[in-house]
Amino acid sequence: MTAEDHLLLHNQNKHFIISGELALILVIIMNSFGVVLMLYSGSGISAISSVPYAFSEVIPNISLGTFTYIFQSLLVLILMILRRKFVGEYLFSFVVGFFFGKFVDIHVLWINHLPLNMAYRIIYFIISYVVISFGIVLSNRCGLPIIPTDLFPRELSNIIKVQYPKVKIIFDVTCLLTTAIITFVFLGHIKGLGIGTVLAAFTMGKAIGIMGKFIDKKFEFVSFIKQKIKFGK
């Protein structure tokens, strides 16, 4: 069976087929945008970037994007330790994480020029919440090595055999507690955490689950690179 025949078989079972490579590119752009927009809204930084944000505030001469990459690299290392083996797929996550960090810095440059008042803050938060949630849904289904902050709860869920939404919420809350401790100890006050941060941490896992169920009914994600490798040219 050729790759084209295999994709046709998929098409008979799903309404639409989306390239996993395209989905991954969208994830990098969307989630980095969502992270920066949520912070700019004043509702607080998103949980997945709260720890890098804390370090960027403590050591301001290093950008948020750079600390994001360092934090994501640490998450990949922890996963390898938990699996007690080297996982080649995780290695590519370092590369994905690098570009994610770069896009964070790029989005900061233009988002900081957007208009800002109470109405805009609410709109920015809602947009960022939906964008990040949808981005994680795509990330978990693209079939490729993904952003480490998305990879970590998904893989940890498989390792410890606990449902993803529960692991996601625990991971987010742990990140927020870590951020609170770092900023309080080094800055003398808690910074970067707001009502939006807490709301997202306790509800985003469920929102991702709901979005995921809908996406699974309508779409199939196929990595064309993997298909070529599997079935030959």
C-alpha positions, 0 to 999 in steps of 0.5 A: 500500500502506498502513502497515497492509498493509506491517506485515502483510507484515512479520508474514508473514516474522517471528514478532513485530513490536516498535515501534522507538519502544518499543525506543528508550525501553527502551534509554535506561532499560536501558542507563543502569541497566546502566551505573550497576549495573556501576559499583556492583558494584565490577567497574568502569565499563562501557567506554561510560561510562568516559570520562565517569566519569573526567572526573566524578572529576576534576571532581566538581562536575559529575555523571556524567550531564552528562559522559555527555551532553557525551561523547556529543555529541562522538561525534556531532560526530566522526561528522559530520566523518568523513562530511563532511556534516551528518546530520539523524538524528544531531541527534536523537541529541543529544536521546536522549543528553541523556535517557540522561544524565538517567537515569544520574543518576536511577539513581544515586540509588536503586542506591546504596542496594542491599545490597552484598557479594561475592555481590551484586557478582557478581550485579549485574555479570552483570545489568548485562552482560546488560542493556547487551548486550541494550540495544545489540542493541535500539538497533542495530535500533530504526530510530531515532536512538539513544544516541550511544555505541551509534550511534558504533561502528555508524556507524563500522563502516559508514564504514570497512567493518569488521564491527561486533563488531570495531569495538565491541571497538576502541571499548571498549578505546580508551575504557578506555585513555583513562580509564586515562590521564585518571585516572592523570594527574589523580588519581595512580592508575587509577580506575573500571576493574576486571576486569569492565570489561576482561572486558566490553570484550573480550567484549561485542562478541561477545555483542552479535553472538550476541544480535543473530542470535537476535533477528533470527530472532524479531523485526522492529523497525518505527518506526511514525512512519517508517511513517506518514511513508512510507505516509501516514496 
